[in-house]
């Protein structure tokens, strides 16, 4: 039971240390984006790309936000990587989507991007582009938050409890937090299936 007990104990510690004010600021940004007719673009690489796809579904269906993830279109993604390179793939995709000042970019990432270390430089380039057009930025990231934390309008950093669990806890809590966001009373506009079917029963 050693690893199981340790992992679950660390997950509890993460919850206790989460910055509640950062989460509420993200709620405000999501509501503002919807009210202004803006769109939500969710960026992630690796496991975070899979989380981005799931998050887009929830933000569209539950929160009534027009939302997209560049990694959902593998044909365009790989064409851009092949023809233009990995570093610019998200920035070019956002430019092609006519990202503007009413839109919001949400980064899901363990490291948040670091060009100097060549870690997710595509996230860095995407956020640089987002800032040039006035789009707002938020993130759910791990470790020190990387580049995302330095430029975001709201950024939740999943606390590092142990060097051995940075990635699994960061990617796990991306899901916890986006589910918190879409079920937040200020964000949710459509009932979820099992909650509405239960009629308040547990």
C-alpha positions, 0 to 999 in steps of 0.5 A: 500500500506504500505508493497508493497511500503516498499518491492519495496523500499527496493528492489531498495536499494538492487540494488543500494548497490550491489557490482558490482566488486563481480559480475564481478569476478563471471563472470570471474570465470564462463568463466574460468571454461568453458574454462578449461572444468570444471563443475559448481555445484550449492548448495542451501537448501529450496527456494535456492534449487529451485533457484539452479535447475532453475539456472542449466537450465540457465547455461547449456542452455544459458551459455554452462556450464556443470552444476548440482544441487545435490538437483535435484536428490531427490532419491540420496539426501534422500538416503544420508540423511537417510544413512549418515546424513544431514551435509555431504550430499553435500560433499559426493555428490561432492566427488561422482561427482569427484569434482576437481580443474577445477570445480566451486561451486556456493552457493545460500543461505540466511545465507551462512552456520554456523556450530556453529549455526547449520544453513546449516552445509551441505553447510559448509562441502561442501565448506570445501571439495571443498577447499581440492580438489582445486575447486573454490567457489562463492556465492550469499548470504544474511546477512553477508554471513556466511561461504561462504563469508569467503572462496569464491573466489567471493561472492556477499552479498545481502545487508540487508535493513531490518530485516523483509525482509532478506529472501525474498530479498536474495532469490529474488536477487539470481534469479536477479544475476544469470540471470545477469550472464547468460545474460552477454556478456562474459558468454552467448553463446546461444540466449534466445528465446524471445530476439531472436524472437523479433529481437531487438524489444521491 
